[in-house]
Amino acid sequence: MDYRTLCLAPAGTAFRLDKRDPAAHNSFSGRADAQPEIDAQLKRMGTFQEKLYAEKKRSLLIVLQGIDAAGKDGVCWHVLKGIGPQGCHVAAFKVPSEEEKAHDFLWRVHPHTPALGTVAVFNRSHYEDVLVARVHKLVPEAVWRQRYDVINDFERGLQLAGTTILKFFLYISKEEQLKRFAARLDDPDRQWKISASDYTERAYWDDYMAAYDDMISHCSTPHAPWYVIPSNHKWFRDLAISQIIANTMDDMDMQPPQATVDVVEIRKLYEAEVAKAAADGEKAGKAG
């Protein structure tokens, strides 16, 4: 099964989250059953990233969005570990600073886009400015509605510059969110993640769902598609996202560059060193 087909939000269509099941999964019974397949996809990701890094002609941008406790950090820990740190960076976009608010809303985002040969991960992203800004009425409706077109143009520009864009919306139910809040309360090692705002934001659940619907409807495009990942089951989230990333990188058909040295001459040097090492070993053996 290609999860790109299962999870894609088609471009140019009105999208409704309530038509998707956040608890959906495939025939695997759970994490233990699915983990070998997840590991296989992580290995593929690593292989393709080496080619991306060597080729240095293209880049990959991964965008993670979702309600509080949807699993954005979990994806960074459990899925993106398949990508080596040398060619990857994660940018988390939280409440804008005063300096950031004094500029256009994309000003703080653009410096974190991936250079050629690298992968960038946005843990939350430029979409906060059509989500939080909308739900909490930080800007007039006329402003946040115009931002859909600005975002699409921004992403189109990245695509034209060689960046492949994958956007994942991690979809959990309201009931699952509360279960995850309880798990944080009960685990001292995870209590650092607790915030009172988690509960105040729950009062805006329906408003956020409407904002997500519009975000996906307006900004799932052929050059930067949205994939809606059923995320009540963390193992299925990891499986679907890892496969989508690996398959997309495979389709990029990256080719390592040609050697910049004379390989024939380098091979002669190598063979000479092998012969010398063998002769030195033979002399050492006789001396012993």
ChimeraX attribute file (.defattr): number of C-alpha atoms within 10 A of each C-alpha:
attribute: neighborCount
match mode: 1-to-1
recipient: residues
	/A:1	8
	/A:2	10
	/A:3	16
	/A:4	20
	/A:5	11
	/A:6	12
	/A:7	19
	/A:8	16
	/A:9	23
	/A:10	17
	/A:11	18
	/A:12	13
	/A:13	12
	/A:14	12
	/A:15	20
	/A:16	15
	/A:17	15
	/A:18	10
	/A:19	7
	/A:20	14
	/A:21	15
	/A:22	21
	/A:23	17
	/A:24	13
	/A:25	19
	/A:26	11
	/A:27	7
	/A:28	13
	/A:29	11
	/A:30	14
	/A:31	15
	/A:32	10
	/A:33	12
	/A:34	17
	/A:35	16
	/A:36	12
	/A:37	15
	/A:38	23
	/A:39	16
	/A:40	15
	/A:41	24
	/A:42	24
	/A:43	17
	/A:44	20
	/A:45	26
	/A:46	17
	/A:47	17
	/A:48	23
	/A:49	26
	/A:50	17
	/A:51	17
	/A:52	25
	/A:53	20
	/A:54	18
	/A:55	18
	/A:56	17
	/A:57	18
	/A:58	20
	/A:59	27
	/A:60	27
	/A:61	26
	/A:62	20
	/A:63	22
	/A:64	25
	/A:65	22
	/A:66	21
	/A:67	22
	/A:68	18
	/A:69	20
	/A:70	25
	/A:71	24
	/A:72	20
	/A:73	15
	/A:74	14
	/A:75	19
	/A:76	18
	/A:77	11
	/A:78	15
	/A:79	23
	/A:80	23
	/A:81	14
	/A:82	22
	/A:83	22
	/A:84	16
	/A:85	12
	/A:86	9
	/A:87	19
	/A:88	19
	/A:89	17
	/A:90	19
	/A:91	15
	/A:92	14
	/A:93	15
	/A:94	10
	/A:95	10
	/A:96	12
	/A:97	9
	/A:98	8
	/A:99	9
	/A:100	14
	/A:101	12
	/A:102	10
	/A:103	10
	/A:104	8
	/A:105	18
	/A:106	17
	/A:107	14
	/A:108	17
	/A:109	15
	/A:110	12
	/A:111	9
	/A:112	16
	/A:113	21
	/A:114	24
	/A:115	20
	/A:116	19
	/A:117	21
	/A:118	27
	/A:119	26
	/A:120	21
	/A:121	23
	/A:122	22
	/A:123	19
	/A:124	19
	/A:125	19
	/A:126	19
	/A:127	21
	/A:128	16
	/A:129	20
	/A:130	22
	/A:131	20
	/A:132	17
	/A:133	16
	/A:134	19
	/A:135	19
	/A:136	12
	/A:137	11
	/A:138	12
	/A:139	14
	/A:140	10
	/A:141	12
	/A:142	8
	/A:143	14
	/A:144	18
	/A:145	16
	/A:146	11
	/A:147	17
	/A:148	20
	/A:149	13
	/A:150	14
	/A:151	19
	/A:152	17
	/A:153	12
	/A:154	13
	/A:155	20
	/A:156	18
	/A:157	13
	/A:158	21
	/A:159	18
	/A:160	10
	/A:161	14
	/A:162	17
	/A:163	26
	/A:164	22
	/A:165	21
	/A:166	20
	/A:167	22
	/A:168	21
	/A:169	24
	/A:170	24
	/A:171	24
	/A:172	23
	/A:173	17
	/A:174	15
	/A:175	9
	/A:176	17
	/A:177	19
	/A:178	16
	/A:179	13
	/A:180	16
	/A:181	19
	/A:182	13
	/A:183	13
	/A:184	17
	/A:185	15
	/A:186	11
	/A:187	10
	/A:188	9
	/A:189	9
	/A:190	12
	/A:191	14
	/A:192	10
	/A:193	11
	/A:194	14
	/A:195	11
	/A:196	7
	/A:197	9
	/A:198	16
	/A:199	13
	/A:200	10
	/A:201	16
	/A:202	16
	/A:203	10
	/A:204	12
	/A:205	14
	/A:206	12
	/A:207	17
	/A:208	20
	/A:209	19
	/A:210	15
	/A:211	17
	/A:212	23
	/A:213	16
	/A:214	19
	/A:215	18
	/A:216	26
	/A:217	20
	/A:218	19
	/A:219	22
	/A:220	22
	/A:221	18
	/A:222	11
	/A:223	19
	/A:224	20
	/A:225	19
	/A:226	26
	/A:227	25
	/A:228	24
	/A:229	28
	/A:230	23
	/A:231	25
	/A:232	24
	/A:233	16
	/A:234	19
	/A:235	20
	/A:236	24
	/A:237	25
	/A:238	26
	/A:239	24
	/A:240	25
	/A:241	26
	/A:242	27
	/A:243	23
	/A:244	21
	/A:245	22
	/A:246	22
	/A:247	18
	/A:248	18
	/A:249	21
	/A:250	15
	/A:251	9
	/A:252	14
	/A:253	11
	/A:254	19
	/A:255	13
	/A:256	14
	/A:257	11
	/A:258	8
	/A:259	7
	/A:260	6
	/A:261	8
	/A:262	8
	/A:263	10
	/A:264	9
	/A:265	10
	/A:266	11
	/A:267	11
	/A:268	11
	/A:269	12
	/A:270	12
	/A:271	12
	/A:272	12
	/A:273	12
	/A:274	12
	/A:275	12
	/A:276	12
	/A:277	12
	/A:278	12
	/A:279	12
	/A:280	11
	/A:281	12
	/A:282	12
	/A:283	11
	/A:284	10
	/A:285	9
	/A:286	7
	/A:287	7
	/A:288	6
